[in-house]
């Protein structure tokens, strides 16, 4: 595994089996941009917590969380 953090962009190379992941923080927009080798690019927005719950990063096109996307890819 090789990773590089430069200018707010984290690039993680997990080798030929799992590919390269790019995570880009978009602070003013409250977004995380993620490029996944198998399912492509996605933009996650931070959704604030509801009563008794934690906030989460959500992809609005399919309501999938960042955690769930990474778990499925890996």
FITOR-891355 format. One record per atom (N, C-alpha, C, O): residue in one letter; chain; atom name; x, z, y. Coordinates in Angstrom, 1 decimal. Example, Ala and Ser with C-alpha at 12.3 -4.5 7.8 and 13.67 -1.06 7.14 Angstrom:
<atoms>
A A N 13.2 7.8 -5.7
A A CA 12.3 7.8 -4.5
A A C 13.2 7.8 -3.3
A A O 14.2 8.5 -3.3
S A N 12.8 7.1 -2.2
S A CA 13.7 7.1 -1.1
S A C 12.9 7.9 0.0
S A O 13.4 8.0 1.1
</atoms>
This chain:
<atoms>
X A N 0.8 0.0 -1.2
X A CA 0.0 0.0 0.0
X A C 0.9 0.0 1.2
X A O 1.9 0.8 1.3
X A N 0.6 -0.8 2.2
X A CA 1.3 -0.9 3.5
X A C 0.2 -0.8 4.6
X A O -0.8 -1.5 4.6
X A N 0.5 0.1 5.5
X A CA -0.5 0.3 6.7
X A C 0.3 0.2 8.0
X A O 1.5 0.6 8.0
X A N -0.4 -0.3 9.0
X A CA 0.2 -0.4 10.3
X A C -0.8 -0.1 11.4
X A O -1.9 -0.6 11.3
X A N -0.5 0.8 12.3
X A CA -1.4 1.2 13.4
X A C -0.7 0.7 14.7
X A O 0.4 1.1 15.1
X A N -1.4 -0.2 15.4
X A CA -0.9 -0.8 16.6
X A C -2.0 -1.1 17.6
X A O -2.9 -1.8 17.2
X A N -1.9 -0.5 18.8
X A CA -2.9 -0.8 19.8
X A C -4.4 -0.5 19.4
X A O -5.3 -1.2 19.7
X A N -4.5 0.6 18.6
X A CA -5.9 1.0 18.2
X A C -6.4 0.2 17.0
X A O -7.6 0.4 16.6
X A N -5.6 -0.6 16.4
X A CA -6.0 -1.4 15.2
X A C -5.2 -0.9 14.0
X A O -3.9 -0.9 14.0
X A N -5.9 -0.6 13.0
X A CA -5.3 -0.1 11.7
X A C -5.4 -1.2 10.7
X A O -6.5 -1.7 10.4
X A N -4.3 -1.7 10.2
X A CA -4.2 -2.7 9.2
X A C -3.7 -2.1 7.9
X A O -2.6 -1.5 7.9
X A N -4.5 -2.2 6.8
X A CA -4.1 -1.6 5.5
X A C -4.1 -2.7 4.5
X A O -5.1 -3.4 4.2
X A N -2.9 -2.9 3.9
X A CA -2.8 -3.9 2.8
X A C -2.7 -3.2 1.5
X A O -1.8 -2.5 1.2
X A N -3.8 -3.4 0.7
X A CA -3.8 -2.7 -0.6
X A C -3.4 -3.7 -1.8
X A O -3.6 -3.4 -2.9
X A N -2.7 -4.7 -1.4
X A CA -2.2 -5.6 -2.4
X A C -3.1 -6.7 -2.8
X A O -4.3 -6.8 -2.3
X A N -2.7 -7.6 -3.8
X A CA -3.5 -8.7 -4.1
X A C -4.9 -8.4 -4.8
X A O -5.8 -9.2 -4.6
X A N -5.0 -7.3 -5.4
X A CA -6.3 -7.0 -6.1
X A C -7.3 -6.5 -5.1
X A O -8.5 -6.9 -5.2
X A N -7.0 -5.8 -4.1
X A CA -7.9 -5.2 -3.1
X A C -7.9 -5.8 -1.7
X A O -8.8 -5.7 -1.0
X A N -6.8 -6.5 -1.4
X A CA -6.7 -7.3 -0.1
X A C -6.3 -6.4 1.1
X A O -5.8 -5.3 1.0
X A N -6.6 -7.0 2.3
X A CA -6.2 -6.4 3.5
X A C -7.5 -6.0 4.3
X A O -8.4 -6.8 4.4
X A N -7.4 -4.8 4.8
X A CA -8.5 -4.2 5.6
X A C -8.0 -4.0 7.0
X A O -6.9 -3.5 7.2
X A N -8.8 -4.4 8.0
X A CA -8.5 -4.2 9.4
X A C -9.6 -3.4 10.0
X A O -10.8 -3.8 10.0
X A N -9.2 -2.3 10.7
X A CA -10.1 -1.4 11.3
X A C -9.7 -1.4 12.8
X A O -8.6 -1.0 13.1
X A N -10.7 -1.7 13.7
X A CA -10.4 -1.8 15.1
X A C -11.4 -0.9 15.8
X A O -12.6 -1.1 15.7
X A N -10.9 0.0 16.6
X A CA -11.7 1.0 17.3
X A C -12.1 0.3 18.7
X A O -11.2 -0.1 19.4
X A N -13.4 0.3 19.0
X A CA -13.9 -0.2 20.2
X A C -14.6 1.0 21.0
X A O -15.8 1.1 21.0
X A N -13.8 1.8 21.6
X A CA -14.2 3.0 22.2
X A C -15.3 2.9 23.3
X A O -16.3 3.6 23.2
X A N -15.2 1.9 24.2
X A CA -16.2 1.8 25.2
X A C -17.6 1.5 24.7
X A O -18.6 1.9 25.2
X A N -17.6 0.7 23.6
X A CA -18.9 0.3 23.0
X A C -19.4 1.3 21.9
X A O -20.5 1.1 21.3
X A N -18.6 2.3 21.6
X A CA -18.9 3.3 20.5
X A C -19.1 2.5 19.2
X A O -20.0 2.7 18.5
X A N -18.1 1.6 18.9
X A CA -18.2 0.8 17.7
X A C -16.8 0.9 17.0
X A O -15.8 1.1 17.6
X A N -16.9 0.6 15.7
X A CA -15.7 0.3 14.9
X A C -15.9 -1.1 14.3
X A O -17.0 -1.3 13.6
X A N -15.0 -1.9 14.5
X A CA -15.0 -3.2 13.9
X A C -14.2 -3.2 12.6
X A O -13.0 -2.7 12.6
X A N -14.7 -3.7 11.5
X A CA -14.1 -3.6 10.2
X A C -14.1 -5.0 9.6
X A O -15.1 -5.6 9.5
X A N -12.9 -5.4 9.2
X A CA -12.8 -6.7 8.4
X A C -12.5 -6.4 7.0
X A O -11.5 -5.8 6.7
X A N -13.4 -6.7 6.1
X A CA -13.4 -6.4 4.7
X A C -13.0 -7.7 3.9
X A O -13.6 -8.7 4.2
X A N -12.1 -7.6 3.0
X A CA -11.6 -8.8 2.3
X A C -12.7 -9.5 1.4
X A O -12.7 -10.7 1.2
X A N -13.7 -8.7 1.0
X A CA -14.7 -9.3 0.1
X A C -16.0 -9.6 0.8
X A O -16.7 -10.6 0.5
X A N -16.4 -8.7 1.7
X A CA -17.7 -8.9 2.3
X A C -17.6 -9.4 3.8
X A O -18.6 -9.5 4.5
X A N -16.4 -9.5 4.3
X A CA -16.2 -10.1 5.7
X A C -16.3 -9.0 6.8
X A O -16.2 -7.8 6.5
X A N -16.4 -9.5 8.0
X A CA -16.4 -8.7 9.2
X A C -17.7 -8.0 9.4
X A O -18.8 -8.6 9.2
X A N -17.6 -6.7 9.9
X A CA -18.8 -6.0 10.3
X A C -18.5 -5.1 11.5
X A O -17.4 -4.7 11.7
X A N -19.5 -4.9 12.3
X A CA -19.4 -4.0 13.5
X A C -20.3 -2.8 13.3
X A O -21.5 -2.9 13.1
X A N -19.7 -1.6 13.3
X A CA -20.5 -0.4 13.1
X A C -20.7 0.3 14.4
X A O -19.7 0.5 15.2
X A N -21.9 0.8 14.6
X A CA -22.2 1.6 15.8
X A C -22.4 3.0 15.4
X A O -22.9 3.4 14.4
X A N -21.9 3.9 16.3
X A CA -22.1 5.3 16.1
X A C -23.6 5.7 16.4
X A O -24.1 5.5 17.5
X A N -24.3 6.3 15.4
X A CA -25.6 6.7 15.6
X A C -25.6 8.2 15.6
X A O -25.1 8.9 14.7
X A N -26.1 8.8 16.7
X A CA -26.0 10.2 16.9
X A C -26.8 11.0 15.9
X A O -27.7 10.5 15.2
X A N -26.4 12.3 15.8
X A CA -27.1 13.1 14.8
X A C -28.5 13.4 15.1
X A O -28.9 13.6 16.2
X A N -29.3 13.5 14.0
X A CA -30.7 14.0 14.1
X A C -30.7 15.4 13.8
X A O -29.6 16.0 13.5
X A N -31.8 16.1 14.0
X A CA -31.8 17.5 13.8
X A C -31.3 17.9 12.5
X A O -31.9 17.5 11.5
X A N -30.3 18.7 12.4
X A CA -29.7 19.2 11.1
X A C -28.9 18.2 10.4
X A O -28.4 18.5 9.3
X A N -28.6 17.0 11.0
X A CA -27.8 16.0 10.3
X A C -26.5 15.7 11.1
X A O -26.5 16.1 12.3
X A N -25.6 15.0 10.5
X A CA -24.4 14.6 11.2
X A C -24.6 13.2 11.7
X A O -25.4 12.4 11.1
X A N -23.9 12.8 12.7
X A CA -23.9 11.4 13.1
X A C -23.2 10.5 12.1
X A O -22.4 11.0 11.3
X A N -23.4 9.2 12.2
X A CA -22.7 8.3 11.3
X A C -22.5 6.9 11.9
X A O -23.1 6.6 12.9
X A N -21.5 6.2 11.3
X A CA -21.3 4.8 11.7
X A C -22.2 3.9 10.9
X A O -22.1 3.9 9.6
X A N -23.0 3.1 11.6
X A CA -24.0 2.3 10.9
X A C -23.9 0.8 11.3
X A O -23.7 0.4 12.4
X A N -24.0 -0.1 10.3
X A CA -24.0 -1.5 10.5
X A C -25.4 -1.9 10.6
X A O -26.2 -1.8 9.6
X A N -25.9 -2.3 11.8
X A CA -27.3 -2.5 12.1
X A C -28.0 -3.7 11.3
X A O -29.2 -3.6 11.2
X A N -27.2 -4.6 10.9
X A CA -27.8 -5.8 10.2
X A C -28.4 -5.4 8.8
X A O -29.4 -5.9 8.4
X A N -27.8 -4.4 8.2
X A CA -28.4 -4.0 6.9
X A C -28.5 -2.4 6.7
X A O -28.8 -1.9 5.6
X A N -28.2 -1.7 7.8
X A CA -28.3 -0.2 7.9
X A C -27.4 0.4 6.9
X A O -27.6 1.5 6.4
X A N -26.3 -0.2 6.5
X A CA -25.3 0.4 5.6
X A C -24.3 1.2 6.5
X A O -23.9 0.8 7.5
X A N -23.9 2.3 5.9
X A CA -22.9 3.2 6.7
X A C -21.5 2.7 6.4
X A O -21.3 2.0 5.4
X A N -20.6 3.0 7.3
X A CA -19.2 2.7 7.1
X A C -18.7 3.3 5.8
X A O -18.0 2.6 5.0
X A N -19.0 4.5 5.5
X A CA -18.6 5.1 4.3
X A C -19.1 4.4 3.0
X A O -18.3 4.1 2.1
X A N -20.3 4.0 3.0
X A CA -20.9 3.2 1.9
X A C -20.2 1.9 1.7
X A O -19.9 1.4 0.6
X A N -19.9 1.2 2.8
X A CA -19.3 -0.1 2.7
X A C -17.9 0.0 2.1
X A O -17.5 -0.8 1.3
X A N -17.1 1.0 2.6
X A CA -15.8 1.2 2.1
X A C -15.8 1.6 0.6
X A O -15.0 1.1 -0.2
X A N -16.7 2.4 0.3
X A CA -16.9 2.8 -1.1
X A C -17.2 1.7 -2.1
X A O -16.6 1.6 -3.2
X A N -18.0 0.8 -1.6
X A CA -18.4 -0.4 -2.5
X A C -17.2 -1.4 -2.6
X A O -16.9 -1.9 -3.6
X A N -16.5 -1.6 -1.5
X A CA -15.3 -2.5 -1.5
X A C -14.2 -2.0 -2.4
X A O -13.6 -2.8 -3.1
X A N -14.0 -0.7 -2.3
X A CA -12.8 -0.2 -3.1
X A C -13.3 0.2 -4.5
X A O -12.4 0.7 -5.3
</atoms>
